[in-house]
Amino acid sequence: MLTRDDTTEIVSVSLNGKEFSKENLDVDALYFLRNNLFNQSFLKAKSRFKISSLPYNSQSRMANIGLSYPYDGRQRLSVFKFDYKNDTVKVGMYEHGGNLFYETGLGLKKGKWIILKQRAFSGGRIGKFEFENEEWYKDLKKKIKPHQPMFPPPESN
């Protein structure tokens, strides 16, 4: 059975992994979307990132479509997989703005969680975005200049 401390350490180790770090060189803050796999202890993970949370809605899940569209520059992550079995954990995270997936396999060695395997990969081309026909997005598209951030960073949790 995993404890909150285990969960916090697992997330910390995942965020400090080579593949995650390589993809997030210029990022200083991470925003975890609160879904059914979100655990408040994620906010206490030890990493070089400032960690906050956001609600799980179409605005926070918005993908950054391209240069002539509004975008959300925050690094927004959802945990979509957190499988624990026989002292191993598989963690899957999705980065919403860039449509990027992170998969990390961890194992418990001498009481510490270590990365066994980590990879980052593109989610491929998305044909339709859930937010494109929503009024909040249509309004933003009319008002926002290209490359102008839409959302100010939320207050720290």
DSSP file (Angstrom, degrees, kcal/mol; ACC not computed):
  #  RESIDUE AA STRUCTURE BP1 BP2  ACC     N-H-->O    O-->H-N    N-H-->O    O-->H-N    TCO  KAPPA ALPHA  PHI   PSI    X-CA   Y-CA   Z-CA
    1    1 A M              0   0    0      0, 0.0     2,-0.3     0, 0.0     0, 0.0   0.000 360.0 360.0 360.0 131.8    0.0    0.0    0.0
    2    2 A L        -     0   0    0      4,-0.0     2,-0.2     3,-0.0    82,-0.0  -0.604 360.0-151.0 -83.7 142.7    1.3    3.4   -0.9
    3    3 A T     >  -     0   0    0     -2,-0.3     4,-2.4     1,-0.1     5,-0.2  -0.548  32.7-102.5-100.7 172.0    1.4    6.2    1.6
    4    4 A R  H  > S+     0   0    0      1,-0.2     4,-2.7     2,-0.2     5,-0.2   0.893 125.3  54.5 -60.1 -39.2    1.2   10.0    0.9
    5    5 A D  H  > S+     0   0    0      2,-0.2     4,-2.5     1,-0.2    -1,-0.2   0.904 107.5  49.8 -62.4 -40.6    4.9   10.2    1.5
    6    6 A D  H  > S+     0   0    0      2,-0.2     4,-2.9     1,-0.2    -2,-0.2   0.943 111.1  49.1 -60.5 -47.4    5.4    7.5   -1.2
    7    7 A T  H  X S+     0   0    0     -4,-2.4     4,-2.3     1,-0.2    -2,-0.2   0.913 112.0  48.2 -59.4 -45.0    3.2    9.4   -3.6
    8    8 A T  H  X S+     0   0    0     -4,-2.7     4,-2.5     1,-0.2    38,-0.3   0.918 113.6  46.8 -62.3 -44.1    5.1   12.6   -3.0
    9    9 A E  H  X S+     0   0    0     -4,-2.5     4,-2.9     2,-0.2     5,-0.2   0.900 110.6  52.8 -65.9 -39.9    8.4   10.9   -3.5
   10   10 A I  H  X S+     0   0    0     -4,-2.9     4,-2.2     2,-0.2    -2,-0.2   0.924 112.6  44.1 -61.0 -45.7    7.2    9.1   -6.7
   11   11 A V  H  X S+     0   0    0     -4,-2.3     4,-2.6     2,-0.2    -2,-0.2   0.913 113.5  51.8 -66.2 -42.1    6.1   12.4   -8.2
   12   12 A S  H  X S+     0   0    0     -4,-2.5     4,-1.4    -5,-0.2    -2,-0.2   0.940 111.6  45.8 -58.7 -48.4    9.3   14.2   -7.0
   13   13 A V  H  < S+     0   0    0     -4,-2.9     4,-0.3     1,-0.2    -1,-0.2   0.905 112.8  51.3 -63.3 -41.2   11.5   11.5   -8.6
   14   14 A S  H >< S+     0   0    0     -4,-2.2     3,-1.2     1,-0.2     6,-0.3   0.914 110.1  48.5 -62.0 -43.9    9.4   11.6  -11.8
   15   15 A L  H 3< S+     0   0    0     -4,-2.6    -1,-0.2     1,-0.3    -2,-0.2   0.737 112.3  49.6 -70.0 -22.4    9.7   15.4  -12.1
   16   16 A N  T 3< S+     0   0    0     -4,-1.4    -1,-0.3    -3,-0.2    -2,-0.2   0.368  86.3 120.6 -96.5   3.8   13.5   15.2  -11.6
   17   17 A G  S <> S-     0   0    0     -3,-1.2     4,-2.7    -4,-0.3     5,-0.2  -0.273  74.2-115.1 -67.8 155.9   14.0   12.5  -14.2
   18   18 A K  H  > S+     0   0    0      1,-0.2     4,-2.6     2,-0.2     5,-0.2   0.902 112.8  47.0 -59.5 -46.1   16.3   13.1  -17.2
   19   19 A E  H  > S+     0   0    0      2,-0.2     4,-1.7     1,-0.2    -1,-0.2   0.920 114.5  46.2 -66.1 -43.4   13.6   12.9  -19.8
   20   20 A F  H  > S+     0   0    0     -6,-0.3     4,-0.8     1,-0.2    -2,-0.2   0.935 115.2  47.3 -63.9 -44.8   11.2   15.2  -18.0
   21   21 A S  H >< S+     0   0    0     -4,-2.7     3,-0.7     1,-0.2    -2,-0.2   0.892 108.5  55.0 -63.0 -40.5   14.0   17.7  -17.2
   22   22 A K  H >< S+     0   0    0     -4,-2.6     3,-0.6     1,-0.2    -1,-0.2   0.870 110.6  45.5 -62.1 -37.5   15.2   17.6  -20.8
   23   23 A E  H 3< S+     0   0    0     -4,-1.7    -1,-0.2     1,-0.2    -2,-0.2   0.605 117.5  44.9 -80.5 -12.1   11.8   18.6  -22.1
   24   24 A N  T X<  +     0   0    0     -4,-0.8     3,-1.1    -3,-0.7    -1,-0.2  -0.186  65.9 134.1-128.1  41.6   11.3   21.3  -19.5
   25   25 A L  T <  S+     0   0    0     -3,-0.6    -1,-0.1     1,-0.2    -2,-0.1   0.883  80.9  37.1 -59.2 -42.3   14.6   23.2  -19.4
   26   26 A D  T 3  S+     0   0    0     -3,-0.1     2,-0.4     2,-0.0    -1,-0.2   0.247  94.2 106.4 -98.4  12.8   13.0   26.7  -19.5
   27   27 A V    <   +     0   0    0     -3,-1.1     3,-0.1     1,-0.1    -3,-0.1  -0.761  34.8 171.5 -95.7 135.1   10.0   25.9  -17.3
   28   28 A D        +     0   0    0     -2,-0.4    22,-2.7     1,-0.2     2,-0.4   0.584  65.4  42.5-114.7 -15.7    9.9   27.1  -13.7
   29   29 A A  E     -a   50   0A   0     20,-0.2    46,-0.6     2,-0.0     2,-0.4  -0.989  59.8-160.9-135.4 142.6    6.4   26.3  -12.6
   30   30 A L  E     -ab  51  75A   0     20,-2.9    22,-2.4    -2,-0.4     2,-0.5  -0.944   5.6-156.8-119.5 143.1    4.1   23.2  -13.1
   31   31 A Y  E     -ab  52  76A   0     44,-2.7    46,-2.8    -2,-0.4     2,-0.5  -0.955   7.3-156.1-123.0 110.6    0.4   23.2  -12.8
   32   32 A F  E     -ab  53  77A   0     20,-2.6    22,-2.1    -2,-0.5     2,-0.4  -0.734  17.7-130.4 -86.2 130.2   -1.3   19.8  -12.0
   33   33 A L  E     -a   54   0A   0     44,-3.0     2,-1.1    -2,-0.5    46,-0.4  -0.651  23.0-119.0 -80.5 134.2   -4.9   19.6  -13.1
   34   34 A R  E     +a   55   0A   0     20,-2.8    22,-0.6    -2,-0.4     2,-0.2  -0.614  56.5 141.9 -79.7  99.5   -7.1   18.2  -10.3
   35   35 A N  S >  S-     0   0    0     -2,-1.1     3,-1.1    20,-0.1    45,-0.0  -0.514  70.3 -72.8-121.7-166.6   -8.6   15.0  -11.6
   36   36 A N  T 3  S+     0   0    0      1,-0.3    44,-0.1    -2,-0.2    -2,-0.1   0.677 132.8  45.3 -68.7 -15.9   -9.4   11.6  -10.1
   37   37 A L  T 3  S+     0   0    0     42,-0.3    -1,-0.3     2,-0.0     2,-0.2   0.463  86.6 112.4-102.1  -4.2   -5.7   10.7   -9.9
   38   38 A F    <   -     0   0    0     -3,-1.1     2,-0.4    41,-0.1    -4,-0.1  -0.484  48.4-166.6 -69.8 137.4   -4.6   14.1   -8.5
   39   39 A N    >   -     0   0    0     -2,-0.2     3,-2.7     1,-0.1     4,-0.4  -0.995  26.0-132.4-126.7 131.1   -3.3   13.9   -5.0
   40   40 A Q  G >  S+     0   0    0     -2,-0.4     3,-1.6     1,-0.3     4,-0.2   0.778 104.0  71.1 -52.9 -27.8   -2.7   17.0   -2.9
   41   41 A S  G >  S+     0   0    0      1,-0.3     3,-1.9     2,-0.2    -1,-0.3   0.728  79.0  76.7 -65.8 -18.7    0.7   15.6   -1.9
   42   42 A F  G X  S+     0   0    0     -3,-2.7     3,-1.7     1,-0.3    -1,-0.3   0.863  86.1  62.7 -54.7 -34.4    1.8   16.3   -5.5
   43   43 A L  G <  S+     0   0    0     -3,-1.6     8,-0.3    -4,-0.4    -1,-0.3   0.653 100.3  52.6 -68.2 -15.0    2.0   20.0   -4.4
   44   44 A K  G <  S+     0   0    0     -3,-1.9    -1,-0.3    -4,-0.2    -2,-0.2   0.305  78.7 132.9-102.1   7.1    4.7   19.1   -1.9
   45   45 A A    <   -     0   0    0     -3,-1.7     2,-0.8    -4,-0.2     6,-0.1  -0.292  58.8-124.6 -60.2 142.3    7.0   17.3   -4.4
   46   46 A K        +     0   0    0    -38,-0.3     2,-0.3     2,-0.0   -30,-0.1  -0.817  58.5 116.6 -95.2 112.9   10.6   18.3   -4.2
   47   47 A S  S    S-     0   0    0     -2,-0.8     4,-0.1     2,-0.3   -31,-0.1  -0.919  78.8 -91.5-158.1 178.9   11.9   19.5   -7.5
   48   48 A R  S    S+     0   0    0     -2,-0.3     2,-0.3   -33,-0.1    -2,-0.0   0.571  99.0  90.6 -76.8  -7.9   13.3   22.6   -9.1
   49   49 A F  S    S-     0   0    0    -20,-0.1     2,-0.5     1,-0.0    -2,-0.3  -0.616  78.7-126.9 -91.6 146.5    9.7   23.5  -10.2
   50   50 A K  E     -a   29   0A   0    -22,-2.7   -20,-2.9    -2,-0.3     2,-0.5  -0.801  35.5-149.3 -81.1 132.0    7.2   25.6   -8.3
   51   51 A I  E     +a   30   0A   0     -2,-0.5   106,-0.3    -8,-0.3     2,-0.2  -0.923  27.5 154.2-117.9 129.2    4.1   23.4   -8.2
   52   52 A S  E     -a   31   0A   0    -22,-2.4   -20,-2.6    -2,-0.5     2,-0.3  -0.750  30.5-122.3-133.3-179.2    0.5   24.5   -8.1
   53   53 A S  E     -a   32   0A   0    -22,-0.3   -20,-0.2    -2,-0.2   -22,-0.0  -0.928  15.5-166.3-131.2 158.6   -2.9   23.1   -9.2
   54   54 A L  E     -a   33   0A   0    -22,-2.1   -20,-2.8    -2,-0.3     2,-0.0  -0.929  34.5 -93.2-134.5 156.9   -5.7   24.1  -11.5
   55   55 A P  E     -a   34   0A   0      0, 0.0     2,-1.2     0, 0.0     5,-0.1  -0.367  39.9-113.3 -67.4 154.7   -9.3   22.8  -12.0
   56   56 A Y        +     0   0    0    -22,-0.6     2,-0.3   -23,-0.1   -23,-0.0  -0.756  68.2 122.7 -92.1  93.3   -9.8   20.1  -14.6
   57   57 A N  S  > S-     0   0    0     -2,-1.2     4,-1.8     1,-0.0     5,-0.2  -0.865  77.5 -88.7-143.4 176.8  -11.9   21.9  -17.2
   58   58 A S  T  4 S+     0   0    0     -2,-0.3     4,-0.4     1,-0.2    73,-0.2   0.824 122.6  54.7 -63.0 -31.3  -11.7   22.7  -20.9
   59   59 A Q  T >4 S+     0   0    0      1,-0.2     3,-0.8     2,-0.2    -1,-0.2   0.928 111.5  42.5 -68.2 -43.8   -9.9   26.0  -20.3
   60   60 A S  T 34 S+     0   0    0      1,-0.2    -2,-0.2    -5,-0.1    -1,-0.2   0.751 114.8  51.6 -75.6 -21.4   -7.1   24.3  -18.3
   61   61 A R  T 3< S+     0   0    0     -4,-1.8    -1,-0.2    35,-0.1    -2,-0.2   0.453  81.3 133.9 -89.1  -1.3   -6.9   21.4  -20.8
   62   62 A M    <   -     0   0    0     -3,-0.8     2,-0.2    -4,-0.4    10,-0.2  -0.217  49.5-139.1 -56.6 131.5   -6.6   23.7  -23.8
   63   63 A A        -     0   0    0     35,-0.1     2,-1.0     8,-0.1    34,-0.2  -0.612  20.2-114.3 -85.5 150.9   -3.9   22.8  -26.3
   64   64 A N        -     0   0    0     33,-2.4     7,-0.1    32,-0.3     3,-0.1  -0.784  35.4-171.5 -86.8 104.6   -1.7   25.4  -27.8
   65   65 A I        -     0   0    0     -2,-1.0     2,-0.3     5,-0.5    -1,-0.2   0.925  44.6 -58.9 -70.7 -49.2   -2.8   25.1  -31.4
   66   66 A G    >   -     0   0    0      4,-0.3     3,-1.5     1,-0.1    -1,-0.2  -0.985  61.0 -61.1 179.0-176.1   -0.4   27.3  -33.3
   67   67 A L  T 3  S+     0   0    0     -2,-0.3    80,-0.2     1,-0.3    -1,-0.1   0.788 122.3  47.2 -62.7 -33.7    1.1   30.7  -33.9
   68   68 A S  T 3  S+     0   0    0     78,-0.1    -1,-0.3    79,-0.1    -3,-0.0   0.227 102.5  78.6 -97.0  17.1   -2.0   32.7  -34.9
   69   69 A Y  S <  S-     0   0    0     -3,-1.5    78,-0.7     1,-0.1    -3,-0.0  -0.841  89.2 -93.9-120.2 157.2   -4.2   31.4  -32.0
   70   70 A P        -     0   0    0      0, 0.0    -5,-0.5     0, 0.0     2,-0.3  -0.312  48.1-168.5 -60.2 153.8   -4.4   32.2  -28.3
   71   71 A Y  B     -f  149   0B   0     77,-0.6    79,-1.3    -7,-0.1     2,-0.6  -0.965  26.2-133.4-144.1 161.9   -2.3   30.1  -26.1
   72   72 A D        -     0   0    0     -2,-0.3     4,-0.2    77,-0.2    -8,-0.1  -0.965  15.4-165.2-116.4 110.9   -1.8   29.2  -22.4
   73   73 A G        +     0   0    0     -2,-0.6     2,-0.1    78,-0.2    -1,-0.1   0.493  52.6 110.7 -79.0  -3.9    1.9   29.3  -21.6
   74   74 A R  S    S-     0   0    0     77,-0.1     2,-1.2     1,-0.1    23,-0.2  -0.451  77.6-117.7 -71.1 145.0    1.6   27.5  -18.3
   75   75 A Q  E     -b   30   0A   0    -46,-0.6   -44,-2.7    -2,-0.1     2,-0.5  -0.722  41.0-171.9 -83.8  97.1    3.0   23.9  -18.1
   76   76 A R  E     -b   31   0A   0     -2,-1.2    20,-2.5   -46,-0.2     2,-0.4  -0.836   3.6-174.6-103.1 120.9   -0.2   22.1  -17.4
   77   77 A L  E     -bC  32  95A   0    -46,-2.8   -44,-3.0    -2,-0.5     2,-0.4  -0.896  12.9-165.2-118.9 142.0    0.0   18.4  -16.5
   78   78 A S  E     - C   0  94A   0     16,-2.1    16,-2.7    -2,-0.4     2,-0.7  -0.983  19.9-136.1-118.7 137.5   -2.6   15.7  -15.9
   79   79 A V  E     + C   0  93A   0    -46,-0.4   -42,-0.3    -2,-0.4    14,-0.2  -0.841  30.3 167.5 -87.5 120.9   -1.8   12.4  -14.3
   80   80 A F  E     +     0   0A   0     12,-2.3     2,-0.4    -2,-0.7    13,-0.2   0.528  63.6  36.0-111.4 -10.7   -3.7    9.8  -16.3
   81   81 A K  E     + C   0  92A   0     11,-1.5    11,-2.5   -44,-0.0    -1,-0.3  -0.987  47.3 159.9-145.3 134.3   -2.0    6.7  -15.0
   82   82 A F  E     + C   0  91A   0     -2,-0.4     2,-0.5     9,-0.2     9,-0.2  -0.620  19.9 172.1-149.9  83.7   -0.7    5.8  -11.5
   83   83 A D  E     - C   0  90A   0      7,-2.4     7,-2.3    -2,-0.1     2,-0.5  -0.859  11.3-168.6-105.6 123.2   -0.4    2.0  -11.3
   84   84 A Y  E     + C   0  89A   0     -2,-0.5     2,-0.3     5,-0.2     5,-0.2  -0.935  18.5 151.8-112.4 130.2    1.2    0.4   -8.3
   85   85 A K  E >   - C   0  88A   0      3,-2.7     3,-1.1    -2,-0.5    -2,-0.0  -0.890  65.5 -15.9-159.3 125.6    2.1   -3.3   -8.3
   86   86 A N  T 3  S-     0   0    0     -2,-0.3     3,-0.1     1,-0.3    -2,-0.0   0.885 126.4 -46.7  49.8  53.4    4.8   -5.4   -6.5
   87   87 A D  T 3  S+     0   0    0      1,-0.2    21,-2.2    20,-0.1     2,-0.3   0.737 119.5 104.6  61.1  26.0    7.0   -2.4   -5.4
   88   88 A T  E <   -CD  85 107A   0     -3,-1.1    -3,-2.7    19,-0.2     2,-0.4  -0.974  50.1-163.9-130.0 151.1    6.8   -0.8   -8.9
   89   89 A V  E     -CD  84 106A   0     17,-2.2    17,-3.0    -2,-0.3     2,-0.5  -0.995   8.7-157.2-134.2 139.2    4.8    2.1  -10.1
   90   90 A K  E     -CD  83 105A   0     -7,-2.3    -7,-2.4    -2,-0.4     2,-0.5  -0.981  15.6-170.1-115.3 121.6    4.0    3.3  -13.6
   91   91 A V  E     -CD  82 104A   0     13,-3.0    13,-2.7    -2,-0.5     2,-0.5  -0.943   4.1-169.8-114.7 129.6    3.1    7.0  -13.8
   92   92 A G  E     +CD  81 103A   0    -11,-2.5   -12,-2.3    -2,-0.5   -11,-1.5  -0.981   7.1 179.8-118.6 128.6    1.7    8.6  -16.9
   93   93 A M  E     -CD  79 102A   0      9,-2.7     9,-2.9    -2,-0.5     2,-0.4  -0.963  13.5-152.8-127.1 146.0    1.4   12.4  -17.3
   94   94 A Y  E     -CD  78 101A   0    -16,-2.7   -16,-2.1    -2,-0.4     2,-0.7  -0.971   7.7-147.6-119.5 130.3    0.0   14.4  -20.2
   95   95 A E  E  >> -CD  77 100A   0      5,-3.7     5,-1.7    -2,-0.4     4,-0.8  -0.878  12.6-161.5 -97.9 114.6    1.2   18.0  -20.9
   96   96 A H  T  45S+     0   0    0    -20,-2.5     3,-0.4    -2,-0.7   -32,-0.3   0.873  78.8  54.3 -69.9 -42.6   -1.8   19.8  -22.3
   97   97 A G  T  45S+     0   0    0    -21,-0.3   -33,-2.4   -23,-0.2    -1,-0.2   0.900 122.5  26.5 -62.0 -42.3   -0.3   22.8  -24.1
   98   98 A G  T  45S-     0   0    0    -35,-0.2    25,-0.2     2,-0.1    -1,-0.2   0.348 101.8-120.8-105.9   5.5    2.2   20.8  -26.2
   99   99 A N  T  <5 +     0   0    0     -4,-0.8    24,-3.0    -3,-0.4     2,-0.4   0.939  60.6 151.8  55.9  50.9    0.3   17.5  -26.5
  100  100 A L  E   < -DE  95 122A   0     -5,-1.7    -5,-3.7    22,-0.2     2,-0.3  -0.926  33.8-151.0-119.7 138.5    3.2   15.7  -24.9
  101  101 A F  E     -DE  94 121A   0     20,-3.3    20,-2.3    -2,-0.4     2,-0.4  -0.834   4.2-163.3-107.5 145.3    3.1   12.5  -22.8
  102  102 A Y  E     -DE  93 120A   0     -9,-2.9    -9,-2.7    -2,-0.3     2,-0.5  -0.998   5.6-173.0-124.9 127.8    5.6   11.4  -20.1
  103  103 A E  E     -DE  92 119A   0     16,-2.6    16,-2.4    -2,-0.4     2,-0.4  -0.987   5.0-177.9-121.5 129.8    5.7    7.8  -18.9
  104  104 A T  E     -DE  91 118A   0    -13,-2.7   -13,-3.0    -2,-0.5     2,-0.5  -0.992  12.5-162.2-130.2 129.1    7.9    6.9  -15.9
  105  105 A G  E     -DE  90 117A   0     12,-3.6    11,-3.4    -2,-0.4    12,-1.7  -0.946  18.6-175.9-107.0 128.7    8.4    3.4  -14.5
  106  106 A L  E     -DE  89 115A   0    -17,-3.0   -17,-2.2    -2,-0.5     2,-0.3  -0.890  10.3-162.2-125.1 154.3    9.8    3.4  -10.9
  107  107 A G  E     -DE  88 114A   0      7,-2.4     7,-2.6    -2,-0.3     2,-0.7  -0.962  24.8-117.6-133.6 153.0   10.9    0.7   -8.5
  108  108 A L  E     + E   0 113A   0    -21,-2.2     2,-0.5    -2,-0.3     5,-0.2  -0.819  36.6 175.1 -92.6 114.6   11.4    0.6   -4.8
  109  109 A K  E >   - E   0 112A   0      3,-3.1     3,-1.8    -2,-0.7    -2,-0.0  -0.976  69.2 -21.5-125.0 116.9   15.1   -0.1   -4.0
  110  110 A K  T 3  S-     0   0    0     -2,-0.5    -1,-0.1     1,-0.3     3,-0.1   0.870 128.0 -50.2  52.7  41.6   16.4   -0.1   -0.4
  111  111 A G  T 3  S+     0   0    0      1,-0.2     2,-0.4    -3,-0.0    -1,-0.3   0.492 120.0 102.8  80.1   4.5   13.4    2.1    0.7
  112  112 A K  E <  S-E  109   0A   0     -3,-1.8    -3,-3.1  -103,-0.0     2,-0.5  -0.939  70.1-125.4-121.3 143.1   13.9    4.7   -2.1
  113  113 A W  E     -E  108   0A   0     -2,-0.4     2,-0.3    -5,-0.2    -5,-0.2  -0.742  34.1-179.2 -84.3 128.1   11.9    5.1   -5.3
  114  114 A I  E     -E  107   0A   0     -7,-2.6    -7,-2.4    -2,-0.5     2,-0.4  -0.933  31.7-105.7-127.6 152.3   14.2    5.2   -8.4
  115  115 A I  E     +E  106   0A   0     -2,-0.3    -9,-0.3    -9,-0.2     3,-0.1  -0.638  30.7 176.1 -78.4 126.1   13.5    5.6  -12.1
  116  116 A L  E    S-     0   0A   0    -11,-3.4     2,-0.3    -2,-0.4   -10,-0.2   0.759  74.2  -4.4 -93.4 -35.1   13.7    2.4  -14.0
  117  117 A K  E     +E  105   0A   0    -12,-1.7   -12,-3.6     2,-0.0    -1,-0.4  -0.954  62.6 178.6-159.7 137.7   12.6    3.9  -17.3
  118  118 A Q  E     +E  104   0A   0     -2,-0.3     2,-0.3   -14,-0.2   -14,-0.2  -0.994   7.5 169.5-143.4 138.0   11.3    7.3  -18.4
  119  119 A R  E     -E  103   0A   0    -16,-2.4   -16,-2.6    -2,-0.3     2,-0.4  -0.992  19.3-153.0-146.1 154.8   10.3    8.5  -21.8
  120  120 A A  E     +E  102   0A   0     -2,-0.3     2,-0.3   -18,-0.2   -18,-0.2  -0.980  23.5 167.3-124.4 138.7    8.6   11.5  -23.4
  121  121 A F  E     -E  101   0A   0    -20,-2.3   -20,-3.3    -2,-0.4     2,-0.1  -0.997  35.7-100.8-153.2 154.0    6.7   11.4  -26.6
  122  122 A S  E     -E  100   0A   0     -2,-0.3   -22,-0.2   -22,-0.2   -23,-0.1  -0.419  20.3-138.3 -73.6 146.0    4.3   13.4  -28.8
  123  123 A G        -     0   0    0    -24,-3.0   -23,-0.1     1,-0.3    -1,-0.1   0.459  46.7-125.9 -82.0  -1.1    0.6   12.6  -28.7
  124  124 A G        -     0   0    0    -25,-0.3     2,-0.3     2,-0.1    -1,-0.3  -0.281  49.1 -27.5  84.8-174.8    0.4   13.1  -32.5
  125  125 A R        -     0   0    0     -3,-0.1     2,-0.5    -2,-0.1   -26,-0.0  -0.570  55.3-147.0 -80.6 135.9   -1.9   15.3  -34.4
  126  126 A I        -     0   0    0     -2,-0.3     3,-0.1     1,-0.1    -2,-0.1  -0.909   4.8-162.3-104.8 126.1   -5.3   16.2  -32.9
  127  127 A G  S    S+     0   0    0     -2,-0.5     2,-0.4     1,-0.2    -1,-0.1   0.881  74.7  16.7 -75.1 -40.1   -8.1   16.6  -35.4
  128  128 A K        -     0   0    0      3,-0.0     2,-0.4     4,-0.0    -1,-0.2  -0.999  68.0-144.0-139.2 136.7  -10.6   18.5  -33.2
  129  129 A F    >   -     0   0    0     -2,-0.4     3,-1.0    -3,-0.1     4,-0.3  -0.840  16.3-134.7-102.6 138.9  -10.1   20.3  -29.9
  130  130 A E  T 3  S+     0   0    0     -2,-0.4     3,-0.3     1,-0.2    -1,-0.1   0.752 101.8  49.5 -63.0 -25.9  -12.8   20.2  -27.3
  131  131 A F  T >  S+     0   0    0      1,-0.2     3,-1.8   -73,-0.2     6,-0.3   0.582  80.8  93.5 -92.8 -11.3  -12.6   23.9  -26.6
  132  132 A E  T <  S+     0   0    0     -3,-1.0    -1,-0.2     1,-0.3    -2,-0.1   0.780  92.6  39.4 -59.5 -31.1  -12.8   25.4  -30.1
  133  133 A N  T 3  S+     0   0    0     -3,-0.3    -1,-0.3    -4,-0.3     2,-0.3   0.339  91.0 109.6-101.7   7.3  -16.6   25.9  -30.2
  134  134 A E  S X> S-     0   0    0     -3,-1.8     4,-2.1     1,-0.1     3,-0.6  -0.625  73.4-126.3 -85.1 144.1  -16.9   27.1  -26.6
  135  135 A E  H 3> S+     0   0    0     -2,-0.3     4,-2.8     1,-0.2     5,-0.2   0.856 106.2  58.3 -59.5 -40.5  -17.8   30.7  -26.1
  136  136 A W  H 3> S+     0   0    0      1,-0.2     4,-1.8     2,-0.2    -1,-0.2   0.887 110.7  43.9 -58.8 -37.8  -14.8   31.5  -23.8
  137  137 A Y  H <> S+     0   0    0     -3,-0.6     4,-2.7    -6,-0.3    -2,-0.2   0.905 111.8  51.5 -74.9 -41.7  -12.4   30.4  -26.5
  138  138 A K  H  X S+     0   0    0     -4,-2.1     4,-1.5     1,-0.2    -2,-0.2   0.913 111.8  48.6 -59.2 -42.3  -14.2   32.2  -29.3
  139  139 A D  H  X S+     0   0    0     -4,-2.8     4,-1.5     1,-0.2    -1,-0.2   0.913 112.1  48.1 -64.5 -42.7  -14.2   35.4  -27.2
  140  140 A L  H  X S+     0   0    0     -4,-1.8     4,-3.0    -5,-0.2    -2,-0.2   0.905 107.0  56.2 -63.3 -41.1  -10.5   35.0  -26.5
  141  141 A K  H  < S+     0   0    0     -4,-2.7    -1,-0.2     1,-0.2    -2,-0.2   0.849 108.5  48.2 -61.1 -34.4   -9.7   34.4  -30.1
  142  142 A K  H  < S+     0   0    0     -4,-1.5    -1,-0.2    -5,-0.2    -2,-0.2   0.840 121.9  33.6 -71.7 -33.8  -11.3   37.7  -31.0
  143  143 A K  H  < S+     0   0    0     -4,-1.5     2,-0.4    -3,-0.2    -2,-0.2   0.736  98.6  84.5 -98.9 -25.9   -9.5   39.7  -28.3
  144  144 A I     <  -     0   0    0     -4,-3.0     3,-0.1    -5,-0.2     6,-0.1  -0.642  66.0-138.6 -92.2 133.2   -6.0   38.1  -27.9
  145  145 A K    >   -     0   0    0     -2,-0.4     3,-1.7     1,-0.1    -2,-0.1  -0.532  45.4 -81.3 -77.3 152.1   -3.1   39.0  -30.1
  146  146 A P  T 3  S+     0   0    0      0, 0.0    -1,-0.1     0, 0.0   -78,-0.1  -0.271 115.5  13.6 -54.9 140.6   -0.9   36.0  -31.2
  147  147 A H  T 3  S+     0   0    0    -78,-0.7   -79,-0.1     1,-0.2   -80,-0.0   0.594  91.1 130.6  68.2  15.8    1.6   34.9  -28.6
  148  148 A Q    <   -     0   0    0     -3,-1.7   -77,-0.6   -76,-0.0    -1,-0.2  -0.882  63.5-117.9 -97.2 122.2   -0.1   36.9  -25.8
  149  149 A P  B     -f   71   0B   0      0, 0.0   -77,-0.2     0, 0.0    -4,-0.1  -0.275  21.0-159.4 -59.6 142.7   -0.7   34.7  -22.7
  150  150 A M        +     0   0    0    -79,-1.3   -78,-0.1     1,-0.2    -2,-0.0   0.849  69.1  46.1 -91.2 -38.1   -4.3   34.4  -21.9
  151  151 A F  S    S-     0   0    0    -80,-0.2    -1,-0.2     3,-0.0   -78,-0.2  -0.905  73.1-135.2-116.7 129.0   -4.2   33.4  -18.2
  152  152 A P        -     0   0    0      0, 0.0   -78,-0.0     0, 0.0    -2,-0.0  -0.484  45.4 -89.8 -71.4 152.5   -2.2   34.9  -15.4
  153  153 A P        -     0   0    0      0, 0.0     3,-0.1     0, 0.0     2,-0.0  -0.382  48.5-116.8 -60.9 138.3   -0.5   32.4  -13.2
  154  154 A P        -     0   0    0      0, 0.0     3,-0.1     0, 0.0  -100,-0.0  -0.273  37.7 -84.9 -71.6 163.8   -2.9   31.4  -10.3
  155  155 A E        -     0   0    0      1,-0.1     2,-0.0     2,-0.1     0, 0.0  -0.341  57.3 -91.5 -63.4 150.0   -1.9   32.1   -6.7
  156  156 A S              0   0    0      1,-0.1    -1,-0.1  -104,-0.1  -104,-0.1  -0.328 360.0 360.0 -62.9 144.4    0.3   29.5   -5.1
  157  157 A N              0   0    0   -106,-0.3    -1,-0.1    -3,-0.1  -105,-0.1   0.415 360.0 360.0 -93.0 360.0   -1.6   26.7   -3.3
